């Protein structure tokens, strides 16, 4: 498929710090959307299995699946962010303690 080759090349040529494309993708909503889509990608198989196992015969199963998937993905995404912030601050704290000794 030729689009799979051409589109990334066009994006690479258009990308620089002051470009319109960079300004658009630097909005927080796009960063959040990218992080959420990655969390959905990581969690979807687990949620499919859980919904199929514990909610097998309910009506509107696909809608329930999407709702659970989005909620679970937002929760895991936020937990990972908080954990990363904690790790970064712990590293900074340890560096300060070593410099005092």
C-alpha positions as CSV (number, residue, x, y, z in Angstrom):
1,X,0.0,0.0,0.0
2,X,1.7,3.2,-1.2
3,X,0.0,5.4,1.4
4,X,1.9,3.6,4.1
5,X,5.2,4.9,2.6
6,X,4.2,8.3,1.3
7,X,2.3,9.7,4.3
8,X,5.2,9.3,6.8
9,X,7.6,10.8,4.3
10,X,5.4,13.8,3.8
11,X,5.1,14.2,7.6
12,X,8.9,14.0,8.0
13,X,9.3,16.8,5.3
14,X,6.7,19.0,7.0
15,X,8.0,18.6,10.5
16,X,10.0,21.3,12.1
17,X,9.6,23.3,15.3
18,X,7.7,26.2,13.7
19,X,5.5,24.2,11.3
20,X,1.8,24.2,11.3
21,X,1.7,20.5,11.8
22,X,3.9,20.7,14.9
23,X,1.7,23.5,16.3
24,X,-1.5,21.4,15.8
25,X,0.0,18.2,17.3
26,X,1.4,20.1,20.3
27,X,-2.1,20.9,21.7
28,X,-2.8,19.0,24.9
29,X,-5.9,17.4,23.6
30,X,-3.9,15.6,20.9
31,X,-1.3,14.5,23.4
32,X,-4.1,13.2,25.7
33,X,-5.7,11.4,22.7
34,X,-2.4,9.8,21.8
35,X,-1.8,8.6,25.3
36,X,-5.4,7.3,25.6
37,X,-5.2,5.5,22.3
38,X,-2.0,3.7,23.5
39,X,-3.7,2.8,26.8
40,X,-6.7,1.4,24.9
41,X,-4.3,-0.6,22.6
42,X,-2.6,-2.1,25.7
43,X,-5.8,-2.9,27.6
44,X,-8.3,-4.0,24.9
45,X,-7.4,-7.7,24.9
46,X,-7.8,-7.9,28.7
47,X,-11.2,-6.1,28.6
48,X,-12.5,-8.2,25.8
49,X,-11.7,-11.4,27.7
50,X,-13.2,-10.1,31.0
51,X,-16.4,-8.8,29.3
52,X,-16.8,-12.1,27.4
53,X,-16.3,-14.1,30.5
54,X,-18.2,-12.2,33.1
55,X,-20.9,-10.5,31.0
56,X,-21.5,-13.1,28.2
57,X,-25.3,-12.7,27.7
58,X,-26.1,-9.1,28.2
59,X,-27.7,-6.8,25.7
60,X,-25.6,-4.1,24.2
61,X,-22.4,-6.0,25.0
62,X,-20.3,-3.9,22.6
63,X,-21.3,-0.6,24.1
64,X,-20.6,-2.0,27.6
65,X,-17.2,-3.2,26.3
66,X,-16.4,0.3,25.0
67,X,-17.4,2.1,28.1
68,X,-15.4,-0.3,30.4
69,X,-12.4,-0.1,28.0
70,X,-12.3,3.7,28.0
71,X,-12.8,4.0,31.8
72,X,-10.2,1.3,32.5
73,X,-7.7,2.8,30.0
74,X,-8.1,6.3,31.5
75,X,-7.5,4.9,35.0
76,X,-4.4,2.9,34.0
77,X,-3.1,5.9,32.0
78,X,-3.4,8.1,35.1
79,X,-1.9,5.6,37.4
80,X,1.1,5.2,35.2
81,X,1.5,9.0,35.0
82,X,1.4,9.3,38.8
83,X,3.8,6.4,39.3
84,X,6.2,8.0,36.8
85,X,6.0,11.3,38.6
86,X,6.7,9.5,41.8
87,X,9.7,7.7,40.4
88,X,11.2,10.9,39.0
89,X,10.7,12.8,42.3
90,X,12.2,9.8,44.2
91,X,15.3,9.9,42.0
92,X,15.7,13.6,42.6
93,X,15.3,13.1,46.3
94,X,18.0,10.4,46.3
95,X,20.4,12.6,44.4
96,X,19.9,15.4,47.0
97,X,20.5,13.0,49.9
98,X,23.7,11.6,48.3
99,X,25.0,15.2,47.7
100,X,24.4,16.0,51.4
101,X,26.5,13.0,52.6
